[in-house]
């Protein structure tokens, strides 16, 4: 029941932000996944599937029929490591295959562990199978199954599952995965980095008062246990704060980033100053971008998003301050000349998939 409770009873934060309204900033892009196939081990899994099918030479169904007899037949029949390796690389997205795989997982997990001498860890491979087949519901059911308790106690298994759920818009369930991770504390990690990022990204996607409060509570908990939120997680929560019409909170969150030269941080700061009706406070951010562009060793890629600059211009106009308007015109002309304005129509602060993650 522990897993079920983790999914149904999210810890409620004590923060309250009444009266929040939707912000004009809308960066809910079309990105469906946060992590690349390579970082999740999906490329290697797919190659292994091809190799396995080749080795069976068209006899896949005979193998599946044999495994049905073993899995659902005499309890003395054993599921061997190689049997499970083969089935997770042969399974297709059919109900019969789902049922067979789940039963084989349960029987394998319940067998006398003294008879298993290998150290092969199946959790990540099984989750890669579900990810490859795009079966989030089946993956979640296996993860929550009490008969498989401990089978998926690997951070990378939770990450692959979270990525699959995120890809299919099952954002609340991603938070459930993080809750399980907090309870399990695999390798002593209460907030595993990649699972936490997926949860914060899901909060951003849900864009509700509840998800906003949950995200803030995660940041608060990280500080309490002496951990630092990574850049990606911070920018998700800051963007969510802007969408929840809390620009002052967004700025405070962004202050957690030591290096303010990141594309996402720079644009989110400007957006926050616009929402605070303090557009001139964004000028130092623009000047810093220009100074960095003059450094021969710096990245010359455009770093100011077009829609952010347009909204900043509109905010300057609303001030009606001639001196500030003239200063902005100078800055705008300068950043245009050094080609710092991104051609993107709108800010997609999370357009790049994450690659730097450990594979198991």
N, C-alpha and C positions, 0 to 999 in steps of 0.2 A: 504493500500500500504506500510505501514511501515515495515511489515515483509518481503515483497518481496524486498524492498530496502536493508534491512539488509543482505539478502542473495546474492544480486547481486552487491552491492557496498562495498566491503571490503575496509577499510581504508588502504591506501598505505603508507608504511613506507618510510622514506627518506634515509634509509641505503642502501648502494650499495657495493657489493663485487665482482668486475669483476675478471674474470680469474679463478674462483673456479673450481676445477676438482674433480672427484670422488675419494674418499679415499679408500685404501685397506681394511679399517675396514668395514665389512658388518654384521650388527647385525639385519637385517630385518627378525626376526624369524617368526614362525608360529602362534604366539599368536593372537587370534582372538577377545578377549575381555579383558578389563582392570579390570572390577569390577565383583565380585562374584555374583552369583544368590541371595545369602542370603542378601548381602548388597543392592541390587537393589529391594528387596522385591518380587522377582520372585518366591521364594519357597512358600511364603504365598499365592501369587496369584494362583499358581498351585493347592494348597490344596483347595482354595475357588472354583476353577473351578470344581474340583471333587465333592465337596459338593453340588454345585449348580446343576450339572447334576443328581446327586442322588436324589435330592429333586424334580426335574421335572419328574423323573421316565419314561423317554422315550417320553415325550410330548414337547420336545424342539422345534420341527418344528412347532407345533401348536402355541406355544408362538411367534415364529418368524413371522408367518403369521399374527397373531393378531397385532404385533408391526408394520408390514408393513402398515396395514390399519390406524393405529394411526399416524405413521410418515408421510405418503404420502397422507393421506386423509384429512378430514375436519380440518381446521386450529384451530378449537376450541378444538379438542382432545388434551389432555395433555400427555406428557411423564413424568411419575412419577419417583422419585428417585430410587425406587425399580425396576422399569422397566429397567432403565439404568444399575443398578448394575447387574441385571440378564443377560442382553444382552452382556455385556463386559466379562462375564464369560462363555457364551455359544457360542460366535462367533467362527467360524472356518475360515480357510484360503481360503474361496470361494468368488468370486466376489460379489455374492448376499449378503453375510454377510457383506462385506466391505461397500457396498452401504447403507445397512440398518443401520449399526452402525454410519456411518458418518451423515446420515440424522437425526437419533435420537439425536446425539450430537448437531447438529445445532438447532433442534427444542427445545431441552431442554435448550440450552444456550439462546435462544431468548424468552422463556416464561417469563411471568411476575414474576420477582424475588421476589415480595412480597408474592407470593403463595408458595414459597419454604422456609420452616422453618428450615430445617436441615442444618448442616454445613459440610456435607460430601464433600470432595474435590475429583473430578473425574479425574483431569489431570494425576496424577501418575498412577492410576489404568488403564486408557485407554492406556497409554504408555507401561505398563506392558503387556497388552493384545497384542499390536503390537509386542513387544519384544518376547513374548512367541510364537506367530505365525510366527516370523521372517519375518515381513512385513515392511521393512524400507521405501519403497516408499510410502506406505499408511500412515505410521506414519508421514513422512515428509509432505505429502500433508495436513494432518489434522492440523499439527502444523502451517503451513503457511496459512491456510484458514482464510480469513478475517472475515468470519462469526463466527469463533471460537476465535477471538481475546480476550485474557485474560483467556481463558479456561485452557491453559497450563502455566500460569504464576506462576510456582513453580520451584524452583531450581532442585528438584529431578526429575521432569518431563523432564527437559532439559537434565539432566544427563542420564536418562534411554534412551532417544532418541539418545543422542550423543553416548552412548555405542552401541546401535543397529546399528547406521550408521557406526561406527568404525568397528564393527564386520563384516559388509558387504562391507568394503573397500570404503565407500563413504566419504572419508576423507575431501574433499573440503566442503561438506555439514556440517561436524562437525564444521568447522570454521564458517559456517553460523549460527549455533546454538549459538556459543559464541558471534557472533556479535549481535544477538537478545538479548542475556543475557545482553550485555553491554548497549543496548538501554533501555531495560525494567528495569534494576537495581532492581530486585526483592529483597525485604527486605533491599534495599540499597546496595546490592552487585553488583558492576560493573564487577568484575571478580570472579564469584563463583568458589571456589577451584576445585571441581571435574569436572566441565565443562571446566575449563581452562586446567586441566591436559589432558583431552580428546583431546582438540584442539592441545596442544603441542605434544601429541603422534601422532596425525594425521600429523602434520608437519614433524615429524621424519619419518613416513611411506612414505610420499610423496617424501622426500629427494630431493628437488629441491632448486634452488637459491631463488625462490619466497617464498617457505614455510620456508626456513631458515631465510629470512628477516622478515617474519611475526612473527616467533617465537621470534626473537630478539626484535622485537617491543613490543611484549606482555611483555617480561621481563622488558623492559624499561618503559612501561606504569605502570606496577605493582610498580616499584620503585617510579614513579612520584606520584602515589596516596597513597604512604605510606604503601604498602602491600608487603609481602615477598612471593616469589614463594616457593612452598613446594619442598621437596626432589625429589619426582617423576618427577615433571615438570622440575626441574633443570637438572636432569640426561638425560631427553629426549633431551633437547636443547643442552647439552654438547655433547651427542652422535651424534646429527645431525651436530654440528659444525665439529666434527672429520670426519664424512662422507663427508662433504663439504670441506675437506682439510683446515680447519682452527683450528689447534691444539692450537694456542695461545689464540684464543677466547674461546675454550673449557676450558682451564685452568682458565681463568678469571671467567667464569661462575661457575665452580666448587668451586671457592673461596667463593661463596655465602653460601656454606654449612658449618655450624659451626663445625660439627663433621665429620672429614675426615675418620673415621673408617668404614663407610658403604661400603659394598661389591662393589656396583656400582661405588661409588665415587673413591674408591681405584683403581679399574681396569681402569676406564676412565682416571684417572690421569697418570697412567703408559703408557697407549696408547698414550696420548697427548705428553708425553716426548719422546716416540719413534718417533712419527711423526716430532718432532722438532729436531731430531738427537741429543738429549741430554739424552741418556739412563742412564747415571750415576746419573742424577738428580732424577731418579725413585728409586734409592737404599734406600733413607730414608723412602719411602713409604713401601718398603718391610720390612725394619727393624722395622718399627712401627707395622706392622702386626705380626711379630715374638714376639715383646715385649708384645703385647696384648694377644697372644696365651699362654704366660707364666703366665698370670694372672689367678688364679684359678676360678675367677668369670666371666671370659670372655667366649664368644661363641667360641667353638672349631671347628665350621664348616669350611671347606675349604674356603679360601677367596681370593685366587689368581687364576684367570682363566688360563687354560692351554695355550690357543692360545695367550693370552696377554704375558705370560712368554716366549713363543717361539719367538714371534716377538721382545721382549726385548733382548733376547739372540742374535738374528740375528743383531740387531742394535749395540750391544756391539761388535760383531765380525767385523762389518764394521768400527768401530772406529780404530781398529788396535792398541789399547793402552794396553800394557801388564799388567800394574798395574790395570787398570779398569777391564780387563778380569779376573784377579785373584780374585779381590774383588767380582765380580759377581758370580764366581764359588763357593766361600765360602757362599755367601748369598743363592744361588740356592740350595746348598747342605743342608743348615740349614732349609730352608722352606720345603724342601722335607722330611726331617727327622721328622719335627713336623706336617707333613701331612696338609700343608696349600694350596696345589695345588688342584684346583677343577678338578674332572674327566670329567667335561663337555668339549666337543671338542671345542666349540666356546662360546664366551661370549654372553649370552642372558641377558642383563641387566634389562630386564623387565619381568622376568619369573613368578613373583608372582602376583596374582590378588589382588586388593585392597579390604580390608574388612571393614576398619574403616570409614564408611560413615553413615550419618544419614538417617533413613528411615521415609517417610511420608505416 
